[in-house]
Amino acid sequence: MKLFEVDAELSKKINYNLPEDTIVYMRNEPMFYRKEYYPVMTKMAEAHRTNKGFDPRALLMPMINKAIESYSGKYKLAPMSDDVFTEEHRNEIFDKLYKEEIEEIRKGEYQ
């Protein structure tokens, strides 16, 4: 049983990098950034700075799922975000976001 059932026809119509575009949306949509993205990144930065152990997936995935819902609704991709976003998309968003942001945190961002 698949966790996400993707609409194959709809997926063919999307001719751009969906995970990359979702990350751009997360960083550039003002309300999403203020209410979701920035608070999560500051929590991650604080945990990193204080050497508190944290599970990046547990911290980031709820925000990523909210972003997917918000993105899907704004751009009216499908009635349900799971019609478009696969588990692989979600993992790709997580991997790229974590890699980029942890590097920025190491440089002193989100203080």
Backbone as XML, in Angstrom:
<?xml version="1.0"?>
<chain id="A" units="angstrom">
  <residue number="1" name="MET">
    <atom name="N" x="0.835" y="-1.184" z="0.000"/>
    <atom name="CA" x="0.000" y="0.000" z="0.000"/>
    <atom name="C" x="0.881" y="1.249" z="0.000"/>
  </residue>
  <residue number="2" name="LYS">
    <atom name="N" x="0.643" y="2.149" z="-0.910"/>
    <atom name="CA" x="1.384" y="3.393" z="-0.980"/>
    <atom name="C" x="0.785" y="4.392" z="0.001"/>
  </residue>
  <residue number="3" name="LEU">
    <atom name="N" x="1.664" y="5.183" z="0.602"/>
    <atom name="CA" x="1.208" y="6.207" z="1.516"/>
    <atom name="C" x="0.505" y="7.331" z="0.757"/>
  </residue>
  <residue number="4" name="PHE">
    <atom name="N" x="1.019" y="7.687" z="-0.402"/>
    <atom name="CA" x="0.445" y="8.762" z="-1.205"/>
    <atom name="C" x="0.105" y="8.219" z="-2.583"/>
  </residue>
  <residue number="5" name="GLU">
    <atom name="N" x="-1.120" y="8.379" z="-2.991"/>
    <atom name="CA" x="-1.547" y="7.966" z="-4.328"/>
    <atom name="C" x="-1.513" y="9.181" z="-5.242"/>
  </residue>
  <residue number="6" name="VAL">
    <atom name="N" x="-0.600" y="9.221" z="-6.152"/>
    <atom name="CA" x="-0.412" y="10.357" z="-7.040"/>
    <atom name="C" x="-1.227" y="10.173" z="-8.308"/>
  </residue>
  <residue number="7" name="ASP">
    <atom name="N" x="-1.851" y="11.243" z="-8.763"/>
    <atom name="CA" x="-2.592" y="11.254" z="-10.019"/>
    <atom name="C" x="-1.568" y="11.353" z="-11.153"/>
  </residue>
  <residue number="8" name="ALA">
    <atom name="N" x="-1.360" y="10.272" z="-11.881"/>
    <atom name="CA" x="-0.321" y="10.200" z="-12.913"/>
    <atom name="C" x="-0.524" y="11.240" z="-14.014"/>
  </residue>
  <residue number="9" name="GLU">
    <atom name="N" x="-1.749" y="11.449" z="-14.428"/>
    <atom name="CA" x="-2.021" y="12.438" z="-15.485"/>
    <atom name="C" x="-1.686" y="13.843" z="-15.006"/>
  </residue>
  <residue number="10" name="LEU">
    <atom name="N" x="-2.070" y="14.137" z="-13.800"/>
    <atom name="CA" x="-1.780" y="15.452" z="-13.236"/>
    <atom name="C" x="-0.283" y="15.652" z="-13.088"/>
  </residue>
  <residue number="11" name="SER">
    <atom name="N" x="0.415" y="14.643" z="-12.658"/>
    <atom name="CA" x="1.872" y="14.734" z="-12.489"/>
    <atom name="C" x="2.567" y="15.032" z="-13.809"/>
  </residue>
  <residue number="12" name="LYS">
    <atom name="N" x="2.068" y="14.469" z="-14.909"/>
    <atom name="CA" x="2.657" y="14.720" z="-16.228"/>
    <atom name="C" x="2.501" y="16.183" z="-16.648"/>
  </residue>
  <residue number="13" name="LYS">
    <atom name="N" x="1.437" y="16.843" z="-16.172"/>
    <atom name="CA" x="1.179" y="18.237" z="-16.544"/>
    <atom name="C" x="2.116" y="19.212" z="-15.833"/>
  </residue>
  <residue number="14" name="ILE">
    <atom name="N" x="2.696" y="18.789" z="-14.732"/>
    <atom name="CA" x="3.610" y="19.655" z="-13.979"/>
    <atom name="C" x="4.997" y="19.496" z="-14.578"/>
  </residue>
  <residue number="15" name="ASN">
    <atom name="N" x="5.422" y="20.514" z="-15.305"/>
    <atom name="CA" x="6.685" y="20.407" z="-16.041"/>
    <atom name="C" x="7.791" y="21.251" z="-15.410"/>
  </residue>
  <residue number="16" name="TYR">
    <atom name="N" x="7.837" y="21.257" z="-14.091"/>
    <atom name="CA" x="8.891" y="21.947" z="-13.365"/>
    <atom name="C" x="9.240" y="21.127" z="-12.131"/>
  </residue>
  <residue number="17" name="ASN">
    <atom name="N" x="10.302" y="21.517" z="-11.448"/>
    <atom name="CA" x="10.763" y="20.794" z="-10.275"/>
    <atom name="C" x="9.880" y="21.176" z="-9.087"/>
  </residue>
  <residue number="18" name="LEU">
    <atom name="N" x="8.935" y="20.338" z="-8.780"/>
    <atom name="CA" x="7.947" y="20.613" z="-7.739"/>
    <atom name="C" x="8.584" y="20.795" z="-6.359"/>
  </residue>
  <residue number="19" name="PRO">
    <atom name="N" x="9.499" y="19.923" z="-5.929"/>
    <atom name="CA" x="10.128" y="20.151" z="-4.619"/>
    <atom name="C" x="10.887" y="21.482" z="-4.545"/>
  </residue>
  <residue number="20" name="GLU">
    <atom name="N" x="11.641" y="21.792" z="-5.588"/>
    <atom name="CA" x="12.400" y="23.043" z="-5.602"/>
    <atom name="C" x="11.456" y="24.249" z="-5.554"/>
  </residue>
  <residue number="21" name="ASP">
    <atom name="N" x="10.389" y="24.214" z="-6.307"/>
    <atom name="CA" x="9.441" y="25.318" z="-6.324"/>
    <atom name="C" x="8.749" y="25.460" z="-4.966"/>
  </residue>
  <residue number="22" name="THR">
    <atom name="N" x="8.499" y="24.359" z="-4.308"/>
    <atom name="CA" x="7.874" y="24.404" z="-2.986"/>
    <atom name="C" x="8.814" y="25.056" z="-1.972"/>
  </residue>
  <residue number="23" name="ILE">
    <atom name="N" x="10.094" y="24.758" z="-2.057"/>
    <atom name="CA" x="11.073" y="25.390" z="-1.166"/>
    <atom name="C" x="11.133" y="26.895" z="-1.416"/>
  </residue>
  <residue number="24" name="VAL">
    <atom name="N" x="11.119" y="27.292" z="-2.675"/>
    <atom name="CA" x="11.111" y="28.722" z="-3.003"/>
    <atom name="C" x="9.856" y="29.368" z="-2.414"/>
  </residue>
  <residue number="25" name="TYR">
    <atom name="N" x="8.728" y="28.698" z="-2.538"/>
    <atom name="CA" x="7.476" y="29.199" z="-1.963"/>
    <atom name="C" x="7.607" y="29.383" z="-0.447"/>
  </residue>
  <residue number="26" name="MET">
    <atom name="N" x="8.156" y="28.383" z="0.234"/>
    <atom name="CA" x="8.286" y="28.437" z="1.688"/>
    <atom name="C" x="9.114" y="29.642" z="2.131"/>
  </residue>
  <residue number="27" name="ARG">
    <atom name="N" x="10.122" y="29.948" z="1.394"/>
    <atom name="CA" x="11.025" y="31.042" z="1.768"/>
    <atom name="C" x="10.515" y="32.414" z="1.327"/>
  </residue>
  <residue number="28" name="ASN">
    <atom name="N" x="9.667" y="32.449" z="0.324"/>
    <atom name="CA" x="9.255" y="33.729" z="-0.252"/>
    <atom name="C" x="7.804" y="34.120" z="-0.013"/>
  </residue>
  <residue number="29" name="GLU">
    <atom name="N" x="6.978" y="33.230" z="0.447"/>
    <atom name="CA" x="5.593" y="33.571" z="0.774"/>
    <atom name="C" x="5.621" y="34.237" z="2.150"/>
  </residue>
  <residue number="30" name="PRO">
    <atom name="N" x="5.366" y="35.547" z="2.229"/>
    <atom name="CA" x="5.581" y="36.277" z="3.490"/>
    <atom name="C" x="4.879" y="35.689" z="4.715"/>
  </residue>
  <residue number="31" name="MET">
    <atom name="N" x="3.629" y="35.354" z="4.617"/>
    <atom name="CA" x="2.917" y="34.843" z="5.791"/>
    <atom name="C" x="3.406" y="33.452" z="6.178"/>
  </residue>
  <residue number="32" name="PHE">
    <atom name="N" x="3.676" y="32.606" z="5.211"/>
    <atom name="CA" x="4.184" y="31.279" z="5.535"/>
    <atom name="C" x="5.552" y="31.397" z="6.198"/>
  </residue>
  <residue number="33" name="TYR">
    <atom name="N" x="6.387" y="32.234" z="5.649"/>
    <atom name="CA" x="7.726" y="32.407" z="6.202"/>
    <atom name="C" x="7.653" y="32.877" z="7.656"/>
  </residue>
  <residue number="34" name="ARG">
    <atom name="N" x="6.816" y="33.902" z="7.901"/>
    <atom name="CA" x="6.718" y="34.458" z="9.254"/>
    <atom name="C" x="6.112" y="33.501" z="10.261"/>
  </residue>
  <residue number="35" name="LYS">
    <atom name="N" x="5.066" y="32.805" z="9.857"/>
    <atom name="CA" x="4.326" y="31.965" z="10.798"/>
    <atom name="C" x="4.892" y="30.558" z="10.948"/>
  </residue>
  <residue number="36" name="GLU">
    <atom name="N" x="5.522" y="30.030" z="9.920"/>
    <atom name="CA" x="5.968" y="28.637" z="9.937"/>
    <atom name="C" x="7.481" y="28.484" z="9.797"/>
  </residue>
  <residue number="37" name="TYR">
    <atom name="N" x="8.008" y="28.991" z="8.703"/>
    <atom name="CA" x="9.396" y="28.722" z="8.349"/>
    <atom name="C" x="10.391" y="29.290" z="9.359"/>
  </residue>
  <residue number="38" name="TYR">
    <atom name="N" x="10.334" y="30.591" z="9.575"/>
    <atom name="CA" x="11.294" y="31.237" z="10.468"/>
    <atom name="C" x="11.249" y="30.667" z="11.888"/>
  </residue>
  <residue number="39" name="PRO">
    <atom name="N" x="10.071" y="30.479" z="12.481"/>
    <atom name="CA" x="10.058" y="29.888" z="13.835"/>
    <atom name="C" x="10.699" y="28.502" z="13.903"/>
  </residue>
  <residue number="40" name="VAL">
    <atom name="N" x="10.486" y="27.683" z="12.891"/>
    <atom name="CA" x="11.096" y="26.342" z="12.889"/>
    <atom name="C" x="12.611" y="26.449" z="12.738"/>
  </residue>
  <residue number="41" name="MET">
    <atom name="N" x="13.059" y="27.340" z="11.874"/>
    <atom name="CA" x="14.503" y="27.491" z="11.688"/>
    <atom name="C" x="15.170" y="28.034" z="12.946"/>
  </residue>
  <residue number="42" name="THR">
    <atom name="N" x="14.513" y="28.936" z="13.660"/>
    <atom name="CA" x="15.104" y="29.442" z="14.897"/>
    <atom name="C" x="15.157" y="28.341" z="15.961"/>
  </residue>
  <residue number="43" name="LYS">
    <atom name="N" x="14.160" y="27.473" z="16.007"/>
    <atom name="CA" x="14.203" y="26.330" z="16.934"/>
    <atom name="C" x="15.358" y="25.399" z="16.586"/>
  </residue>
  <residue number="44" name="MET">
    <atom name="N" x="15.527" y="25.148" z="15.300"/>
    <atom name="CA" x="16.608" y="24.271" z="14.866"/>
    <atom name="C" x="17.962" y="24.910" z="15.184"/>
  </residue>
  <residue number="45" name="ALA">
    <atom name="N" x="18.086" y="26.213" z="14.965"/>
    <atom name="CA" x="19.340" y="26.912" z="15.248"/>
    <atom name="C" x="19.639" y="26.894" z="16.747"/>
  </residue>
  <residue number="46" name="GLU">
    <atom name="N" x="18.629" y="27.120" z="17.556"/>
    <atom name="CA" x="18.825" y="27.106" z="19.011"/>
    <atom name="C" x="19.277" y="25.721" z="19.482"/>
  </residue>
  <residue number="47" name="ALA">
    <atom name="N" x="18.635" y="24.682" z="18.981"/>
    <atom name="CA" x="19.022" y="23.316" z="19.357"/>
    <atom name="C" x="20.456" y="23.034" z="18.916"/>
  </residue>
  <residue number="48" name="HIS">
    <atom name="N" x="20.821" y="23.509" z="17.747"/>
    <atom name="CA" x="22.185" y="23.299" z="17.247"/>
    <atom name="C" x="23.209" y="24.061" z="18.098"/>
  </residue>
  <residue number="49" name="ARG">
    <atom name="N" x="22.918" y="25.332" z="18.397"/>
    <atom name="CA" x="23.848" y="26.168" z="19.167"/>
    <atom name="C" x="24.052" y="25.652" z="20.590"/>
  </residue>
  <residue number="50" name="THR">
    <atom name="N" x="23.004" y="25.136" z="21.194"/>
    <atom name="CA" x="23.089" y="24.687" z="22.585"/>
    <atom name="C" x="23.474" y="23.215" z="22.685"/>
  </residue>
  <residue number="51" name="ASN">
    <atom name="N" x="23.770" y="22.615" z="21.536"/>
    <atom name="CA" x="24.139" y="21.199" z="21.472"/>
    <atom name="C" x="23.073" y="20.278" z="22.043"/>
  </residue>
  <residue number="52" name="LYS">
    <atom name="N" x="21.827" y="20.723" z="21.986"/>
    <atom name="CA" x="20.723" y="19.855" z="22.385"/>
    <atom name="C" x="20.467" y="18.906" z="21.224"/>
  </residue>
  <residue number="53" name="GLY">
    <atom name="N" x="20.279" y="17.669" z="21.549"/>
    <atom name="CA" x="19.956" y="16.724" z="20.491"/>
    <atom name="C" x="18.571" y="17.031" z="19.939"/>
  </residue>
  <residue number="54" name="PHE">
    <atom name="N" x="18.423" y="16.937" z="18.647"/>
    <atom name="CA" x="17.112" y="17.150" z="18.041"/>
    <atom name="C" x="16.980" y="16.273" z="16.813"/>
  </residue>
  <residue number="55" name="ASP">
    <atom name="N" x="15.752" y="15.947" z="16.516"/>
    <atom name="CA" x="15.442" y="15.136" z="15.346"/>
    <atom name="C" x="14.993" y="16.090" z="14.241"/>
  </residue>
  <residue number="56" name="PRO">
    <atom name="N" x="15.850" y="16.351" z="13.255"/>
    <atom name="CA" x="15.490" y="17.312" z="12.215"/>
    <atom name="C" x="14.212" y="16.932" z="11.470"/>
  </residue>
  <residue number="57" name="ARG">
    <atom name="N" x="14.005" y="15.644" z="11.272"/>
    <atom name="CA" x="12.798" y="15.211" z="10.558"/>
    <atom name="C" x="11.543" y="15.555" z="11.366"/>
  </residue>
  <residue number="58" name="ALA">
    <atom name="N" x="11.588" y="15.313" z="12.663"/>
    <atom name="CA" x="10.436" y="15.616" z="13.520"/>
    <atom name="C" x="10.176" y="17.119" z="13.579"/>
  </residue>
  <residue number="59" name="LEU">
    <atom name="N" x="11.210" y="17.896" z="13.466"/>
    <atom name="CA" x="11.072" y="19.343" z="13.499"/>
    <atom name="C" x="10.597" y="19.909" z="12.157"/>
  </residue>
  <residue number="60" name="LEU">
    <atom name="N" x="11.162" y="19.416" z="11.064"/>
    <atom name="CA" x="10.891" y="19.995" z="9.749"/>
    <atom name="C" x="9.661" y="19.434" z="9.037"/>
  </residue>
  <residue number="61" name="MET">
    <atom name="N" x="9.379" y="18.149" z="9.201"/>
    <atom name="CA" x="8.292" y="17.552" z="8.404"/>
    <atom name="C" x="6.910" y="18.169" z="8.655"/>
  </residue>
  <residue number="62" name="PRO">
    <atom name="N" x="6.538" y="18.507" z="9.887"/>
    <atom name="CA" x="5.235" y="19.167" z="10.046"/>
    <atom name="C" x="5.159" y="20.480" z="9.263"/>
  </residue>
  <residue number="63" name="MET">
    <atom name="N" x="6.243" y="21.252" z="9.267"/>
    <atom name="CA" x="6.270" y="22.494" z="8.507"/>
    <atom name="C" x="6.220" y="22.208" z="7.007"/>
  </residue>
  <residue number="64" name="ILE">
    <atom name="N" x="6.951" y="21.209" z="6.562"/>
    <atom name="CA" x="6.948" y="20.848" z="5.142"/>
    <atom name="C" x="5.554" y="20.421" z="4.707"/>
  </residue>
  <residue number="65" name="ASN">
    <atom name="N" x="4.882" y="19.642" z="5.516"/>
    <atom name="CA" x="3.517" y="19.219" z="5.172"/>
    <atom name="C" x="2.561" y="20.407" z="5.117"/>
  </residue>
  <residue number="66" name="LYS">
    <atom name="N" x="2.717" y="21.372" z="6.019"/>
    <atom name="CA" x="1.899" y="22.592" z="5.959"/>
    <atom name="C" x="2.207" y="23.372" z="4.686"/>
  </residue>
  <residue number="67" name="ALA">
    <atom name="N" x="3.484" y="23.422" z="4.324"/>
    <atom name="CA" x="3.876" y="24.135" z="3.107"/>
    <atom name="C" x="3.258" y="23.485" z="1.873"/>
  </residue>
  <residue number="68" name="ILE">
    <atom name="N" x="3.264" y="22.175" z="1.840"/>
    <atom name="CA" x="2.685" y="21.453" z="0.712"/>
    <atom name="C" x="1.190" y="21.752" z="0.593"/>
  </residue>
  <residue number="69" name="GLU">
    <atom name="N" x="0.503" y="21.751" z="1.719"/>
    <atom name="CA" x="-0.934" y="22.065" z="1.715"/>
    <atom name="C" x="-1.167" y="23.504" z="1.253"/>
  </residue>
  <residue number="70" name="SER">
    <atom name="N" x="-0.375" y="24.416" z="1.785"/>
    <atom name="CA" x="-0.518" y="25.825" z="1.434"/>
    <atom name="C" x="-0.205" y="26.064" z="-0.041"/>
  </residue>
  <residue number="71" name="TYR">
    <atom name="N" x="0.883" y="25.489" z="-0.505"/>
    <atom name="CA" x="1.306" y="25.616" z="-1.900"/>
    <atom name="C" x="0.237" y="25.040" z="-2.831"/>
  </residue>
  <residue number="72" name="SER">
    <atom name="N" x="-0.236" y="23.850" z="-2.502"/>
    <atom name="CA" x="-1.256" y="23.200" z="-3.339"/>
    <atom name="C" x="-2.526" y="24.031" z="-3.406"/>
  </residue>
  <residue number="73" name="GLY">
    <atom name="N" x="-2.911" y="24.597" z="-2.268"/>
    <atom name="CA" x="-4.112" y="25.429" z="-2.239"/>
    <atom name="C" x="-3.944" y="26.723" z="-3.009"/>
  </residue>
  <residue number="74" name="LYS">
    <atom name="N" x="-2.824" y="27.362" z="-2.839"/>
    <atom name="CA" x="-2.591" y="28.645" z="-3.516"/>
    <atom name="C" x="-2.566" y="28.482" z="-5.028"/>
  </residue>
  <residue number="75" name="TYR">
    <atom name="N" x="-1.904" y="27.438" z="-5.502"/>
    <atom name="CA" x="-1.756" y="27.254" z="-6.938"/>
    <atom name="C" x="-2.781" y="26.290" z="-7.530"/>
  </residue>
  <residue number="76" name="LYS">
    <atom name="N" x="-3.701" y="25.832" z="-6.705"/>
    <atom name="CA" x="-4.808" y="24.974" z="-7.138"/>
    <atom name="C" x="-4.338" y="23.825" z="-8.032"/>
  </residue>
  <residue number="77" name="LEU">
    <atom name="N" x="-3.343" y="23.102" z="-7.520"/>
    <atom name="CA" x="-2.777" y="21.999" z="-8.289"/>
    <atom name="C" x="-3.730" y="20.818" z="-8.383"/>
  </residue>
  <residue number="78" name="ALA">
    <atom name="N" x="-4.419" y="20.530" z="-7.289"/>
    <atom name="CA" x="-5.308" y="19.372" z="-7.231"/>
    <atom name="C" x="-6.203" y="19.520" z="-6.004"/>
  </residue>
  <residue number="79" name="PRO">
    <atom name="N" x="-7.303" y="18.810" z="-5.990"/>
    <atom name="CA" x="-8.174" y="18.877" z="-4.805"/>
    <atom name="C" x="-7.451" y="18.444" z="-3.521"/>
  </residue>
  <residue number="80" name="MET">
    <atom name="N" x="-6.550" y="17.492" z="-3.644"/>
    <atom name="CA" x="-5.789" y="17.006" z="-2.502"/>
    <atom name="C" x="-4.301" y="17.075" z="-2.844"/>
  </residue>
  <residue number="81" name="SER">
    <atom name="N" x="-3.495" y="17.557" z="-1.914"/>
    <atom name="CA" x="-2.058" y="17.669" z="-2.189"/>
    <atom name="C" x="-1.424" y="16.309" z="-2.467"/>
  </residue>
  <residue number="82" name="ASP">
    <atom name="N" x="-1.996" y="15.247" z="-1.879"/>
    <atom name="CA" x="-1.452" y="13.907" z="-2.107"/>
    <atom name="C" x="-1.656" y="13.427" z="-3.541"/>
  </residue>
  <residue number="83" name="ASP">
    <atom name="N" x="-2.494" y="14.137" z="-4.298"/>
    <atom name="CA" x="-2.668" y="13.808" z="-5.713"/>
    <atom name="C" x="-1.443" y="14.220" z="-6.528"/>
  </residue>
  <residue number="84" name="VAL">
    <atom name="N" x="-0.636" y="15.119" z="-5.979"/>
    <atom name="CA" x="0.502" y="15.670" z="-6.700"/>
    <atom name="C" x="1.834" y="15.335" z="-6.020"/>
  </residue>
  <residue number="85" name="PHE">
    <atom name="N" x="1.897" y="15.501" z="-4.719"/>
    <atom name="CA" x="3.142" y="15.323" z="-3.969"/>
    <atom name="C" x="3.304" y="13.880" z="-3.506"/>
  </residue>
  <residue number="86" name="THR">
    <atom name="N" x="4.388" y="13.269" z="-3.934"/>
    <atom name="CA" x="4.689" y="11.901" z="-3.522"/>
    <atom name="C" x="5.515" y="11.919" z="-2.232"/>
  </residue>
  <residue number="87" name="GLU">
    <atom name="N" x="5.714" y="10.757" z="-1.682"/>
    <atom name="CA" x="6.592" y="10.631" z="-0.523"/>
    <atom name="C" x="8.013" y="11.030" z="-0.915"/>
  </residue>
  <residue number="88" name="GLU">
    <atom name="N" x="8.404" y="10.705" z="-2.142"/>
    <atom name="CA" x="9.728" y="11.086" z="-2.626"/>
    <atom name="C" x="9.875" y="12.609" z="-2.702"/>
  </residue>
  <residue number="89" name="HIS">
    <atom name="N" x="8.823" y="13.297" z="-3.140"/>
    <atom name="CA" x="8.855" y="14.765" z="-3.164"/>
    <atom name="C" x="9.103" y="15.301" z="-1.754"/>
  </residue>
  <residue number="90" name="ARG">
    <atom name="N" x="8.362" y="14.766" z="-0.805"/>
    <atom name="CA" x="8.482" y="15.229" z="0.584"/>
    <atom name="C" x="9.893" y="14.990" z="1.112"/>
  </residue>
  <residue number="91" name="ASN">
    <atom name="N" x="10.435" y="13.828" z="0.816"/>
    <atom name="CA" x="11.796" y="13.524" z="1.265"/>
    <atom name="C" x="12.829" y="14.415" z="0.586"/>
  </residue>
  <residue number="92" name="GLU">
    <atom name="N" x="12.616" y="14.702" z="-0.681"/>
    <atom name="CA" x="13.531" y="15.580" z="-1.408"/>
    <atom name="C" x="13.498" y="16.991" z="-0.818"/>
  </residue>
  <residue number="93" name="ILE">
    <atom name="N" x="12.311" y="17.476" z="-0.497"/>
    <atom name="CA" x="12.190" y="18.793" z="0.135"/>
    <atom name="C" x="12.932" y="18.789" z="1.469"/>
  </residue>
  <residue number="94" name="PHE">
    <atom name="N" x="12.690" y="17.766" z="2.279"/>
    <atom name="CA" x="13.366" y="17.675" z="3.578"/>
    <atom name="C" x="14.882" y="17.659" z="3.400"/>
  </residue>
  <residue number="95" name="ASP">
    <atom name="N" x="15.393" y="16.789" z="2.549"/>
    <atom name="CA" x="16.836" y="16.638" z="2.376"/>
    <atom name="C" x="17.491" y="17.953" z="1.945"/>
  </residue>
  <residue number="96" name="LYS">
    <atom name="N" x="16.923" y="18.590" z="0.954"/>
    <atom name="CA" x="17.499" y="19.829" z="0.442"/>
    <atom name="C" x="17.406" y="20.946" z="1.476"/>
  </residue>
  <residue number="97" name="LEU">
    <atom name="N" x="16.251" y="21.077" z="2.087"/>
    <atom name="CA" x="16.042" y="22.127" z="3.077"/>
    <atom name="C" x="16.983" y="21.958" z="4.270"/>
  </residue>
  <residue number="98" name="TYR">
    <atom name="N" x="17.067" y="20.753" z="4.781"/>
    <atom name="CA" x="17.934" y="20.522" z="5.932"/>
    <atom name="C" x="19.393" y="20.798" z="5.581"/>
  </residue>
  <residue number="99" name="LYS">
    <atom name="N" x="19.832" y="20.291" z="4.458"/>
    <atom name="CA" x="21.223" y="20.481" z="4.048"/>
    <atom name="C" x="21.563" y="21.972" z="3.916"/>
  </residue>
  <residue number="100" name="GLU">
    <atom name="N" x="20.692" y="22.719" z="3.260"/>
    <atom name="CA" x="20.956" y="24.143" z="3.058"/>
    <atom name="C" x="20.873" y="24.934" z="4.362"/>
  </residue>
  <residue number="101" name="GLU">
    <atom name="N" x="19.854" y="24.661" z="5.147"/>
    <atom name="CA" x="19.651" y="25.468" z="6.349"/>
    <atom name="C" x="20.627" y="25.135" z="7.470"/>
  </residue>
  <residue number="102" name="ILE">
    <atom name="N" x="21.012" y="23.892" z="7.622"/>
    <atom name="CA" x="21.983" y="23.581" z="8.675"/>
    <atom name="C" x="23.317" y="24.239" z="8.358"/>
  </residue>
  <residue number="103" name="GLU">
    <atom name="N" x="23.643" y="24.359" z="7.093"/>
    <atom name="CA" x="24.867" y="25.064" z="6.701"/>
    <atom name="C" x="24.761" y="26.545" z="7.064"/>
  </residue>
  <residue number="104" name="GLU">
    <atom name="N" x="23.617" y="27.153" z="6.830"/>
    <atom name="CA" x="23.403" y="28.558" z="7.187"/>
    <atom name="C" x="23.449" y="28.745" z="8.702"/>
  </residue>
  <residue number="105" name="ILE">
    <atom name="N" x="22.883" y="27.808" z="9.432"/>
    <atom name="CA" x="22.903" y="27.864" z="10.897"/>
    <atom name="C" x="24.332" y="27.793" z="11.397"/>
  </residue>
  <residue number="106" name="ARG">
    <atom name="N" x="25.132" y="26.945" z="10.807"/>
    <atom name="CA" x="26.555" y="26.844" z="11.195"/>
    <atom name="C" x="27.304" y="28.151" z="10.955"/>
  </residue>
  <residue number="107" name="LYS">
    <atom name="N" x="26.836" y="28.918" z="9.972"/>
    <atom name="CA" x="27.440" y="30.224" z="9.664"/>
    <atom name="C" x="26.894" y="31.339" z="10.564"/>
  </residue>
  <residue number="108" name="GLY">
    <atom name="N" x="25.906" y="31.007" z="11.420"/>
    <atom name="CA" x="25.391" y="32.011" z="12.361"/>
    <atom name="C" x="24.017" y="32.568" z="12.043"/>
  </residue>
  <residue number="109" name="GLU">
    <atom name="N" x="23.341" y="32.036" z="11.066"/>
    <atom name="CA" x="21.996" y="32.529" z="10.738"/>
    <atom name="C" x="20.991" y="32.132" z="11.809"/>
  </residue>
  <residue number="110" name="TYR">
    <atom name="N" x="19.866" y="32.829" z="11.837"/>
    <atom name="CA" x="18.730" y="32.561" z="12.733"/>
    <atom name="C" x="19.095" y="32.739" z="14.205"/>
  </residue>
  <residue number="111" name="GLN">
    <atom name="N" x="19.827" y="33.792" z="14.496"/>
    <atom name="CA" x="20.196" y="34.047" z="15.891"/>
    <atom name="C" x="19.198" y="34.949" z="16.552"/>
  </residue>
</chain>
